[in-house]
Amino acid sequence: MITTEMYVQWSLQYHLFWLRILKEHAIFIEATMPPPGKSLALAADAYKQNYDLFLITAIGLANGVIPNEVLQSGQYYTQFTEVAEQIAQQYTGININTEITISEYDIEPLSAPFNVTSNMEQEISLLNQNILSLTGSFVQFQSQLLNNRSSCGIFTLMYTGDILHILLEAKRYQMILSALEDKDEEAIENYKTFWTHNMADHAKVMRGQFDPTETAYFNRANMFSNLFDTLYGEEMDPATYPSDATLLKSTSDIRDFKADTTEAIIQCDVQSIMLPLYTDHLLREANHFIFLMQ
């Protein structure tokens, strides 16, 4: 069982990461939906708006609760996030509230042990329950989207594999929140296989979205795809399970590749069909994996 202090702190740490991730999933669904899928795009936008509201609430509750090293870990925002959001709004016409990102810069870090009041615990529990409800609905929406896409019932510019990927991430958030509500200390365990597989997925999608002329970037993405596929395969057997140092080094390397790609897209130094918000999103996920390992 986790303590009440751990329950509050872990809930908010995960919310600051996952709420942004899922709201961006909604943005990417909306941005890649052709006109015949307008109703699906509007539904995705509604999820984005609801996740925004919960993220604003989480930011307000996080003041004085989360250690500074966590806030500065690059999993909540990076040096690219704000401008990447502005570019995404410019290119897609989707309204993106950059003020939320700006407000995260000023979250007051934990400076001393804090005491959880019964009111704070109740606020966190209510927030967790509300997010679980929204995410359950979002999981159903993405599941239906995946079924329609894989059966050729609809067309979208998002890969079928990418829809599956974001669906599994939403389910991961559900699992973490459910464990936290049960005060289960296993809420943050068993993450390495999940995130190793995710790093492989990221590399494959990036590989497929660079312009065909970008041979160097394509080859680097392909290399990371092969690397993380190998690491994931090794994780299936205790006898070959990679060391923490190997996982950390490999994830740091793909993190640097994602940062380089994001900056290059922002500067128009590389041609692709990726928004810089998308590659910044992948960068934050790599930073989250690194944070969990350290």
Disulfide bonds with the S-S distance in Angstrom:
none
